[in-house]
């Protein structure tokens, strides 16, 4: 017997947010959740400001093996802050420290790129989160 996992979209280009999202930003950055993408930007002062986007509620991820994001980005801050994954931390401001249960670093890419986080060792309900400083467009985010 072979099982295939159904994709559960948290954000889908053309449909927008399919799960309630919360956004947090520092004063010189912007984040806009639209229908086609989530746009993250910063004040072009040569400095980068952190933006955090997370699901409003914890999501039980035990039935899924991976979490993926499709995005483009440029000019990012250090990988300490540029990450995507699942966390028990209830982010309440952009620059709060995050304890990740599983994550991957976000790298700059001018063409659409997909990153995947392995969830096989994660069995609890967690927030899905993106933390970034710079310019980024998120097109799709899903569990599989």
C-alpha positions in Angstrom: 0.0 0.0 0.0 1.3 3.4 -0.9 0.0 6.5 0.7 0.3 10.0 -0.7 -0.1 13.1 1.4 -2.5 15.8 0.5 -1.1 19.3 0.5 -2.6 21.6 3.1 -2.0 25.1 2.0 -1.5 27.9 4.6 -1.0 30.4 1.8 -1.7 29.8 -1.9 -1.0 32.2 -4.7 -4.2 33.3 -6.4 -6.2 32.4 -3.3 -4.4 34.2 -0.5 -4.1 33.1 3.1 -6.0 29.8 3.8 -4.9 29.8 7.4 -5.1 32.9 9.7 -1.8 34.6 9.7 -0.3 37.2 12.1 2.4 39.6 11.0 4.9 41.5 13.1 7.4 44.1 11.8 9.9 46.6 13.0 9.1 50.2 12.2 11.1 50.5 9.0 9.8 47.4 7.3 6.5 46.4 5.7 4.6 43.2 5.3 1.5 42.9 3.1 -0.6 39.7 2.9 -2.3 39.8 -0.5 -4.1 37.3 -2.7 -1.1 36.4 -4.9 1.7 36.8 -2.4 3.0 37.9 0.9 5.3 40.9 0.3 8.0 41.7 2.8 10.1 44.8 2.3 12.3 47.2 4.3 13.2 50.9 4.3 16.0 51.3 1.8 18.4 52.9 4.2 21.1 50.3 4.0 19.8 48.6 7.1 17.6 45.6 7.4 14.6 45.2 9.7 13.1 41.9 10.8 9.6 40.8 9.8 8.0 37.8 11.4 4.9 36.0 9.9 3.3 33.1 11.7 0.1 31.2 11.8 -2.4 32.6 14.3 -2.9 29.2 15.9 -0.7 26.2 16.5 -1.2 23.5 13.8 -1.0 19.8 14.6 1.8 18.7 12.2 2.1 15.1 13.3 0.3 13.8 10.2 2.6 15.6 7.8 6.2 14.8 6.8 7.2 18.2 5.4 6.6 21.9 5.4 7.4 23.9 2.2 7.6 27.5 1.0 7.9 28.9 -2.5 9.5 32.3 -2.6 11.8 34.9 -4.2 14.1 37.2 -2.2 17.0 39.6 -2.3 19.2 41.5 0.1 18.7 39.5 3.3 20.1 39.8 6.7 22.1 37.0 8.4 20.7 33.5 8.4 20.3 33.9 12.2 17.1 35.8 11.4 16.3 34.5 7.9 14.5 31.2 8.7 11.3 29.2 8.0 9.9 26.4 10.1 7.8 25.4 13.0 8.1 26.7 16.6 6.3 26.6 19.9 7.3 30.3 20.4 4.2 32.5 20.3 5.8 35.4 18.3 4.4 38.7 19.6 6.9 41.1 18.0 9.3 41.0 15.0 12.5 40.6 16.9 11.6 38.1 19.6 13.9 35.1 20.1 12.5 32.0 18.4 13.1 28.4 19.5 12.6 26.3 16.4 11.5 22.7 16.5 12.5 22.3 12.9 13.7 25.0 10.4 15.7 25.8 7.4 17.6 29.0 6.5 16.2 31.2 3.8 18.7 32.1 1.1 18.5 34.9 -1.5 17.0 33.8 -4.8 15.9 36.1 -7.7 13.9 33.2 -9.3 11.2 31.2 -7.5 12.7 28.7 -5.1 11.1 26.1 -2.9 12.5 25.2 0.6 11.4 22.2 2.5 11.6 21.5 6.3 11.6 17.8 7.4 8.8 17.2 10.0 9.2 13.5 10.5 10.6 14.0 14.0 8.0 16.6 15.0 4.8 15.3 16.7 3.2 18.3 18.4 1.0 21.2 17.5 3.3 24.2 16.5 3.2 27.6 14.9 4.4 27.8 11.3 6.7 30.8 11.0 8.8 32.9 8.6 11.3 35.3 9.9 13.1 37.6 7.4 14.8 40.9 6.9 15.1 42.3 3.4 12.9 41.9 0.4 10.9 38.7 0.0 7.8 37.5 -1.9 6.1 34.3 -0.6 3.9 32.6 -3.2 2.9 29.3 -1.6 3.3 27.8 1.9 2.1 24.3 2.6 2.2 21.1 4.7 2.5 17.7 3.0 
